[in-house]
Amino acid sequence: MLEGLENEIIEFFTANPHTKYISSELSSYERLLVHAASSYNQLCSRSFDENGKRILLVQNRKRNGTFSPVDPSLAQYLKMKSNIQ
């Protein structure tokens, strides 16, 4: 699940580094994962209530509008760490 959500965020910001990713269709657990993947990839995310729905907003925090995903991805990093122990 983390890998799929992280890939969605990475693909979105690779193609559209200047825009905002907005979703109202995620569960609380999925929002948690997106917040973690966003922070790991140096993106800014927040959740808020709007008209009775929980909205997730992710945006690029770099002022020059560039986006470069972190390598390895968070999902890959966690897999590597779990194999070490």
C-alpha positions, 0 to 999 in steps of 0.5 A, a space after each residue: 500500500 505504501 509503495 503504491 501511494 508513494 509511486 502515485 505521489 512521485 509520478 504526480 510531482 515528477 510530471 507536475 512539480 508546480 501543482 498541488 495534489 489534493 485527495 478526499 478519497 483516502 482513509 486515515 491510514 492511507 493519509 498517514 502513509 502519504 504524509 510519511 512518503 511526502 515528508 521523506 520526499 521533501 514535500 509538504 502535506 497537510 490534512 484538513 476538514 472541508 464540508 464534512 470531508 477530510 482533505 489531503 493536500 500535498 505540495 512541493 516545498 521547493 521555491 524553484 519548483 523542482 522535484 527529485 524523488 529520494 532514492 531509494 524510495 521510502 518503501 524500498 528503504 523500509 524493505 532494506 531495513 527489515 531485511 537487515 535485522 
